[in-house]
Amino acid sequence: MKQLYKLSVIIFLSLSFFSCVADEEEISTQDLLFGKWKTTSYTENGITPNDFTNCDYERTVEFSDNEITFVDFMLDDTNTDCIIDETYNFDYELINDSLFKITRPNGIVLENEILALSSTELKIKAMVNDVAEETTFERIY
């Protein structure tokens, strides 16, 4: 009976250990990217542009399988509410854990560096016309 008890304890501890190891598996960059993100900060060459408005903070980006969607906002005619200005859909490709490429409809490819990525924050850097654009997003649930 004691040996059966010891065997049961060993099996239980072994199963507990392996289930803990399985729970701690890393989430892939692709899985972390998936979803909708909202702008929390934006800089060009380290400086927030003077014309950056509250509506610019409403900008979202959404990652799905191979598509990325940006939604830009602007002030309405009364200058009181932010409304959707434009929506852009691009193909994207995850190159590695810190780099993805966006292909614009005109064929221009932009490389975007992932500076930070967690379940709640995404920070990317892109070079656009020799301007280093850095944007930080928070996840929208």
N, C-alpha and C positions, 0 to 999 in steps of 0.2 A: 504494500500500500504506500509506503514511504517513497519507493522508487517511482511509482506512478505519479505521486504528487510532485516529486522533483522533475520528472519528465514534463509534466503539465506546466510547471513554472518555467522551465527552459523554453518550451515551445511558445508560451505566452510572451516571454521577454524577447525571443527571436522575432516573432511576428510584430511586436510593438516597435522594435528597432527598425525593421525593414519598412514598416508603414510610415514611420517618422522620416526616414530617408526619402521615401517617395513623395511625401508632402513638401519637402524642402527643395524639390527640383526647381531650377530656374525657369522663369517665364521668358519666352523668347522675345526678342526685340519686336518682331512682327506682331505678336499678341499684345504687347504693351502699346504699340502705336495705334492699333485698331480702336476706333471710337472717335468722339467729337471733342475738340479742344478749343478753348476760348483764350484770346490774347490777354496777357497780364502786363507785358512790357514789350517795347520795341525800340531798337536803336539803329542808327546808321553811323558806321564808323565810331561807335561808342557813345553817340549823342542822340537823345530823343529829339526828333524834328519839331520845330516850332509849330508847324501846322497839324501836328498829331492831336486829334480831338477825342472827346469821350466816345464818339461813335466808332473810332478806330479800335477802341478796346472791346467792342462788340464783335470784332472779326473772329470768325471761327475757321477751323480747318478740321476736316474729317477724313480719316484713313479707312478705306475698305480694302478688299482683296488686292487689286492692282490700280485702284483709282484714288486720287486725292481731290477733295472738294474744298475750295476756299469760298467763304461768303463774306463780302465786304459790306459795310454799312455807311450811311451818310445821314445828315440831318434832313428832315422833311422841309417843306416850303415854309413852315411856321418857325423853323429853327428850334423846335422843342423836343421832337422825338427822333430816335434813330430808326431808319428804315433800310431795308435791303437795297443796296446800290447795284452790286453785280455778284454773280456766282460763276466761279471758274472750276471746270473739271479737267484734270490732267491725269495722264498715266504716270505711275511712279514705279520705281524698282528699288528694292532694298538691296544695296550692294554688300554691306556688312553691318555689324552692330552699331557703327557710328557714321554711316553714310548712306544716303538714298538719292536717287536721281529723279527729277521731274522732267517729263517731256511735254513741251508746249505744243499746241496744234500746228504751229508754224515750223516745228521740227527742232527748235532750240532746246537744248538739254541743260538743265541747271543742276549742279551738284549741291546738296544740302548736307551739312555736317550736323550730326546729333551731338550736342554738347552735354545734354543731361536728359535722362529719361527714367521716369518712375511711374507708378500707377497713378500719380496725381500731377506730375509736372513733365513738360516737354520743352526743351530749349533747343532751337535750331539756328544755324548760321548759314547764310547763302551769300555768294558773291554775285551781285547784280550790277552790271555796268561799272565795275571797279569800286563798288560800294559794298562794304561788309554789313549786311543786314542781320541783326540778331533779334529773334523773337522768342519770348517765353509764353507758354500756354499753360492753363490749368484744365484738367479734365472736366467735362460736363457730363453728368450722369442723367 
